[in-house]
Amino acid sequence: MARPHTEFIQAQALPWDATRHAELRPGVEAKLLSVDSEDGECSMLLRYPANWERGVSEHLLVHEELFVLDGAIEIAGVEYGKGFYANLPAGYERATASSKNGAAVLTFFSATPKAAKPRVVPIFFDCASTRVSPTVVRVDRQVADSTSKFDAALQKLR
């Protein structure tokens, strides 16, 4: 049983850490409230600065739950304002993410937050043209590997 004890945290006494998940959310500061030493499941406060924007699509390998305490954050075209809750399952595509005026967000990750490594694979060839020109999309191989049809389809394309 993970984290069998009760923790009482004075969040205002914890320092903001801009390096905790810098590879996932550059420019976002975090306060770690609780972490499971076995699987990395964690609770934290995230502070998104005004005009924050992540320019690349993201798929996390873990579930992310969030509750907006102040401000607003946009994820995949949906704006979550103060008092809004979201449960983003593992593999959910966050094509865009931004915060115009900044936000304070209580966030829970189901394990150590890690982004899936995107892979670029050809998925369509225009056989009618004299030149083979693949249409390329980003595919999250770690999520797609859970579907046996993915590998079979990929083999047909090779």
N, C-alpha and C positions, 0 to 999 in steps of 0.2 A: 504494500500500500504506500503510494507516494505521498510525501508531505503530510504525515499523520498529525502534525502539531498545528496549533493555531498561532498565527503571527499577527501582531499588532504593529503597524508601521506608521511612523510619523513622516508622511511623504514630503512635507515641507522641509524636513531636516536632511533629506537625501539630495546629493548633488545631481545636476543634469549632466548627462554623458553623451557627447556628440559622436563617440566612436563605437558605441555598442552595436549598432546595426547599420553602420555607415555604408556598407556595400549594398544593402537593400534599400535604405531610405537616406541617401546623402542629404546632409543639412538638417536632419531631424534629430532632436535631442530626446534622450530617454531617461527615465527613472525606473530602475528595476525594483519592483515591489516584492516579488516572490519568484523563485525558480526551483524546479524539481531537479535534483542532482542526477537522477537516473535518465530522464529522457529530454530534459531541457524545457519542458512545459513551463511557461512563465506568464506573469502578470506584470504589466508596466504602464507607466504614463508616457505617452509620446507627445512631444510639442513640435508642431509643424510651423515654421516661420511664415510670415506673410510672403506672398508671391512664390511659394514653394511649388515646384513641378518636377515630376520624374518623367524624363523624356522617352523611356523605353517601356515596352510591355513587360509584365511580370506575372509569373505563376509561382506561387509558394507551394512547397511540398507538405505544408501543414495547414490546419484550420486556423483562421484568424477571426476572432470576435472583437468587435469594437463598440464603444459607447462614447459619443461625442459630448464632452463636458463643457466646451466653450468653442466658439467659432464654427467653422464648417470645413469639410474636406470633400473633394469630388473623387470618386473612384469609378472608373469605367462608365462615365457619363451620368452617374447618379450622385447628387449632392446630399451629403449627410450633415445636417446642422445640429445645433445644440439640442441634446435630448434624444437624438436619433441613435438607433442600434442597428448593427449589421453583423451577420454571420457569413463569412466568406469561406467556403469549403476549400480543402486542398485541391489544387489544380485550377481554381477559378482564375480566369484571365482578367488581369487588371491592365487593360490596354492603355489607360491613362490614369493619372493620379495627380491632384494638385490641391492647393489651398490658397485662395486669393488673399484672404485677410488673416491667415493663420488659424491654428486649431490646437486644442488640448484634448487628447483622446485616450481614454482608458482602453487598453488593448490586451487581449489574451491570446497566446499562441499555444496550440496543442502539443508542440515539441519545439526544439530549437529551430527558430525561423530560418529557413534556407530557400533560396530561389532555385527553381528547376533551371537547368542549363538548356537554353533553346538550341535547336539544331536547324539548319537550313537544308531542306530536302526538296528535290523536284517532285511535283505532284501531277503535272500535266504537260504533255508535249503536243504542240500544234503540228500534226503530221501532214496537213494540207500545204504547209509552206515548204519551200525548198531548203530552208535552213531550220534546224531543230532549235527551238527557243523555249526553254523551260519556264514555266510560271513557278516562282519560288515563294514559299511561305515559311514562316517560322513554326516549327513543331516542337512541342515539349516532349522529348523522347521519354523522360522518366515517368510522366503521367501516361503517355500513349502506350508504353510497354505493358501496362496493365490490360490492354486490349489486344487479344491475340490476332485480331484481324489486321492490326496495324502492320505487323511484320510481313504478313502474307501480301498485303497490298504493296508494301515497299519493295518486296522481291519482284513483283510483276513490273514495277517501274524501272528496275535496274537493267 
